[in-house]
Amino acid sequence: MNGQAILPLTGCIGIETVQQVAFSLAGSRLHQRFLWLALGISLHLVLVALWCRLLTILPLGIALPLSGASYLTIALVSQVWLKERVNRQRWIGVVSIVIGFALISSR
């Protein structure tokens, strides 16, 4: 992987994680729904711009599998910060997806 791609890639993963948390909070915290929804939409716009930057550095066939790490970060953040229950079957699924993406992107 190109060294220039590390920052945009980690940015995409981090922003997507926070975006998903914001959308989740928009659904559960009705009195602050607009605030969380606005944050989620704003982060999505930043994510699209950063994703376009990443695609100028890496081919889609490599960038997309690497961005699959967001499945892991979203599951971790939802369990730790949002106190959602992530059962063993879901963890096995998340780890399988991440391993599959890693295998695909390594070729």
Secondary structure, 3 states (H helix, E strand, C coil): CCHHHHHHHHHHHHHHHHHHHHHHHHHHCHHHHHHHHHHHHHHHHHHHHHHHHHHHHCCHHHHHHHHCHHHHHHHHHHHHCCCCCCCHHHHHHHHHHHHHHHHHHCC
